[in-house]
Amino acid sequence: MSTNPTPIGPHSLGDVTAEIDKAMLNRAFFETRDYFALQESAEHCIIVGRRGTGKSALCYKLGQHWGRDEHNVILRVSPEDHQLILLRHYVGTFGTSPNLLRAAAKTFWRYAIILEVADLCQNFRDGPETAKITLHLSNWRKSGTGMFERLGSTLSGLKLSTEPDLQLPTLVKLLEVDDLQQELNHVLTKTRKQARVLVDRLDEGFEPTASGVAVIGGAALAATLLNAAVEKMRVYIFVRDNIARAIAESDMDYSRNLESRVLRLHWEEQSLFYMICRRLRAAFAIDEVKDLRVWDAMTHQDVRGREGFRKCLRLTLYRPRDLILLLNKALYRAGTHGRRHVDNSDINASAREISENRKRDLVSEYSSSIPGLDRFVDAFKEAGTTFTYPEAVQRINSIFDGTGSAFMSIPAVALQTARIIGDAGEVVRLLYSVGFLGVTAEQGTSFIFSHDGKSPLHEFKSTTKLLVHPCYWLALNLQEQFFGEAGAAEIHDDLDLEVITDSTEIRNRKLGQLISELDSIEEGAEDAHDFEDWCLRALQILFAGALDNIRLHPNKTANQRRDIVARNTESTPFWKRILTDYGCRQVIFEIKNYSDSLGPTEFRQMASYLGQAYGRIGFIVNRAEGDDLRKGAELDWFRELYYHDQQKKVVIKLPAKIIATLLSKLRSPEKYSAADKRLNKLLDTYETIYLAQGGRGR
């Protein structure tokens, strides 16, 4: 730690808005895999992420990275809401057809980007090969001071055909976009420049109307076309997840034209941990190298360690913005109490404050249109987080008939609203329309939330499942209902578009995260609990169905240490063999976070566990490279234990690396039995080679 403690301010870890957070981004930006992928590959040009996932921060740092090369010209496009509203107006003049609107928007974007990039390349000489771009650029510079002002002036001066079918062809002819695109190649070649165009903040003033979606869909199409046609230029579009889904919904050719160009930003526990530790290190001048020690240097009680960090994550939607906001408030609260370590009280108070503020904002925003909204929301206090549609209706009815806890002096205007609306079911639909309740489709695996006040487009049935948005859980005393990363990652919280989750993509991503996490756990006592936790999650996945009630169990010979115990369901060939041949109903996995050879201590310790329901076989999970018994101590002690007093007890070495390899095979669902086959083969080796007279280690 630094000897001169840094004061704790309200924004110690930086601001949640990237445009205001540049100082912290310059000191402690976490270079994710997505950041490096965009630097190294031209394949992706549409970067998609939920609110708060760091799109603007990524855009800023990429521009900074490319800007260090004098041969690059950087065009940053960050429109204000009024500029996009104006652009939406011009797009809307081309009719109502989504295809026509999108084509017009694509033309606008191509024209504006080409001329703005040419304007940055000021030293190219006029010539026949750049005659048109020189002329257009001269008029462009005179028409305003910024890209959108110039574009608006240009569009307002165009004389388009009065025939609807001829408007778009006339636009393309007047703007000469295809010719300008070719001439830009000459400009970049002459000036020996490469152009990088970064388009961000496209959600400013966004509305899910035909023209609103077309403006951004047109930008995405323009990026793909320009990247293909202009060799030395790359255009990158940063869009919010809900907007990308709206584009996909409206464009029948999305999968052919855009889908392969999309890079979706994902944050998992490990990368969020790295990100926060970098900011802690920079904010408080912490000199520790290990991230876990950095985290522990600023935390106390149950907030320490990986499990403490996970507790914080469960109060967020696994987004950088949520986490920074939570910890900023917690750190500041600790500082006002004269402490430099965040504890449970700081985290809980900060999370509750954030949740209550979000609830207050909801009521403030929509109470004028939904009188009594505060009572309707409070009807879900101190209940579960998920409901069926009839259960939600019953909660609202308790408000109307005075039986619920939220009935207290309900305003007459709220009852009047109920009479006008007609029934409690309609109130449930209203709560969906303002983003308080989310709904899942019958065959969907994601909860869909609306935040634009629109009525649901699908029917609510008795089987429809509803979820209170997690940002309100603490305010409603639902904090005991957290469902972890898997649930948080499956919430789409911006627009009422039905989305069916790609289960294969989620499966592979989750497996990859778990496998890669093993490499970050160091051998030894300090990371022993992290290793135990990793083994528990890995075994729960690997032997799902075959082993039941897989749980951590206290180690009788070591305080604060736990082994893993599970019930054998004998539902696969290997585990049926274990029960039949070795009498093992309760399976024990002893966890050793080191790669040293197993010796008398380990074998005797396992022998003390075996017997009764545990049978005559157990497993030791360690950090060895391979699952073979090493010739010498390991093999000798294995035989000693087996032949001692004719007990015939067997200890199987099952290294974590082998477990990780077996997890990797699960990326192909048809290989679900790979672990069973591997263990059957391993046990054959133990029985036929290691126990054979004169058998040798491999």
Beta strands, then each sheet from edge to edge (+ up, - down):
strand 1: 46-49
strand 2: 72-77
strand 3: 194-199
strand 4: 233-240
strand 5: 262-264
strand 6: 386-388
strand 7: 437-440
strand 8: 447-448
strand 9: 465-468
strand 10: 491-492
strand 11: 547-554
strand 12: 562-568
strand 13: 586-591
strand 14: 617-621
strand 15: 650-653
sheet 1: 2+ 3+ 4+ 1+ 5+
sheet 2: 6+ 9- 7+
sheet 3: 8+ 10+
sheet 4: 11+ 12- 13+ 14+ 15+
end
